[in-house]
Amino acid sequence: MPLFYMELALGQYNREGAATVWKICPVFKGVGYAVILIALYVGFYYNVIIAWSLYYLFSSFTFELPWTNCDNSWNSPNCTDPKLFNASVLGNGTKYSKYKLTPAAEFYERGVLHLHESRGIHDLGLPRWQLSLCLLVVVIILFFSLWKGVKTSGKVVWITATLPYVVLFVLLIHGITLPGAYNGINAYLHIDFRRLKEATVWIDAATQIFYSLGAGFGVLIAFASYNKFDNNCYR
């Protein structure tokens, strides 16, 4: 929170972006450029994930979802429909899982990424035009969302801030009607307090807080620069 408040105060007081706000202390000018680079690299990462999501969206426009069965061209002999698992298989699930893959896993690895066509990280292969097209669509959407600054981004926020809650609510209602929903809710509410002793848990929590608050990416500085000079950003 102190870093969150500091970025808001810096942006509002200087009315500058992440790169030029540090003219208040030129020795930290490199921090501004580092923040921009961080946002750029994170953008590369998350835009690809959004492109995958867009590909899943287009792939869902079918009578039967392609990741629910093993009858597709990309499926391997190891693909096994979870609905066909019987009690004897589940009893020895540890060994069985080493050799069998779910349709959802194969759709992602073989249908979307085509990892089976690569011999390793040294063999990247050619870009998939379907994913490249989805990534281009994502970039175009981002461009038109930001090309007029806060005038357009402010309108887009009305959609991006409310639509996820609507979708999550619909998924919640659908989820609690599925078989085994009680077991899932019970597992979600069961807290293993012993994990709090592990450093990795706190590191992951801190990382998620940075992503959630947007601190360290220059976004808070940029948006705060549009505030009135006497705005109470602390409140």
N, C-alpha and C positions, 0 to 999 in steps of 0.2 A: 504493500500500500504506500509506503513512503516514496518508492520509485514512481508509482502511478501518479501520485500527487505532484511530484517534482516535474514530471513531463507535462502535466496539465498547466502548472504554473509557468514553466518556461515558455511554452507555446503561447499562452495568453498574454504574458508580459511583453514578450519580444515581437509577437505577431509575425513570426517567421516559421519556416519549415525545419525539418530535422537537420539539414545541411548548414543552414545559415543562422540557426538559433544560437549556435555556440560562439557567435561573435562577442557575446557577453564575456567570454573567457577564451581567447584564441588558442590557448594551449590545448583545449579539448576539442578543437575543430575536427580532428581525426575521428572523434567519437561519432559525430554526425554522419560522416561518410561510411563508417563501419556499420552504423544502424541501417543505412540504406542498402548496403551489401547484404546484411542479414535478411532484411525484408525481401530482397531479390531472390536469394537462395531459397528461402522458405516458400516464396511464391512458385518457384520451379517445382518444388516437391508437392505442394498442395494442389496446384493446377492439374498435375498429372492424375492425382487421386480423384479430383472432380471430373476429369475426362473419363476415367474408368466408370465413375458413377453414371455419367451421361450415356456411356455405352451400355451399361446395365439397363438404363431406362429404355433405350431404343430396343434392346433385346427382349424386354418384357412385353412388347406389343405383339404377343402371339397367343394362340389359344392355350398352349401348354408351355410353361416356363422352361427354357432350355437347360436350366441347372437343377431340374427335378427328376431327370431320367438319364439313362445310359445309352440311349438310342441315337446319339448324335455322331457326326463324323469325327469329332475330336476325341471321343471317349476311347479309353484303352481297355484291354481285357480285365484290368484290375478294378474297373469301375463297378461299384455295387450299390444298388438301391437300398437305402436304410430301411425301407418298408419291408424288405425281404429278410431282414435279420430275424432269426428265430432264437429261442431260449438257449439252445446249445452253443450258438455262435456268440451270444452275449456273455455266456459263462466263461468263454475263453477269449474275450474281446481284446486283451492285451496283445496276444500274438496275431490275432486276425487283423487288427488295425495296421500292422506293419505292411501288409500285402494288399489291402483293399482301400480304395479311395471313394469318397462320396461324389455324387454328380456335381454338387456345388463346388467342391475343391477342384475337380477336373475342368469345370467350365472356366474357373478363374485362371488356372495354371496353363491349360491346354487350349481352351476356346478363346480366351481373351488375350493372354500374354504369349501363347505358343512357346512355352518354355521347353517343350519336348523337342523342338527343332534346333535348340542350341546345345552345343557340347560343353558349355561353361561360360564363365563371365568374359573370357577372351573372345568368344564367338557371339557378338551382339546381333548379327544379322541385320536385315533391312527393317526400317520402321513399318509398322502395320498401318496401312492407309486408313483403316476404320478408326483406330485410336488417334492417329494424327488429325483426322477430320474433327473428331470430338474435341481434341485439344484446341484446334483452331476456333471452334464454336465457343469454347470457354473464354478464350482470349478476346474474341469479338464482343461477347457479353460484358466482360470486365471493362473493355474500352468504352463502350457506350454507357456503362454505369458510372464512369469516372471522368469522362471527357469534358464535362462542364463543372467539375469540382463538386462542392457540396450541394449545388443545385440539383444535380442528378443523383448523386450518391444518397442524399437525404430522402429522396423519393423511393429509391431502391431498398433502403433500410426498412421501410414499412412492410415490404414483402419478405425480405430475408429475416426480419426479426419476429414475424408472426407466423409465417408458413411452417417453420420447423415444429412449433408447438402444436399446430393443427395436425401435421403428419404424425407426430409422436403420439398424440391423443388417439388418432385413428388406429395406429399400430398397437397401442395399449389395449383398446377395446377388442381388437381382433385377437391379440395375444392371450388375453385372459379367457377367451372362449375355446382355445385349443386344448387338446388333451395334454396333461402334464403341466398345465399352467401353475397349479398350486406348488408343485415341486420347484419350478423356476422362481416363483416369488419367494419361497422359503429359502432357496439358495442365495437370492439377492439380499435378503434381510439378515442372513447369517453372517456375522462379522467375526473374523479370526483375528483377535486382538494380538496374538503372538506375532503377526506380520509387522506390527508397528515397531518391533525391535530391529527390523531390517533397514539398513540405510537406503537400499534401492527403492523402497516404498516412498520414503520422504523425498528422494531425488525425483522420482516420477511425479509426485504430487506438486513439487515446486515447478517442474517443467510445465505441467498442465496449467498451473496458475499463470505463468508467463504467457502461455498461449491464450488463455481465457481473457485476461485483462488487456492484452495487447501491449504490455510494457516492453520496451527495448526494440520496437519495430519502427518507431517514428510516427506511427498513426496517431497516437494521442497528442503529440506535439502539433501535428498538422491540423487536426480537428480543433484543438484548443485555440489555435491562432485565429479562428473565426469568432471566438467569443468576444464579448465586450470587455474593455480593459478593466472595468470595475466589477466584473462578474465574480460571484462567490463560488469558485471552483472547488473549494474545500467542502462546502455543503452539498 
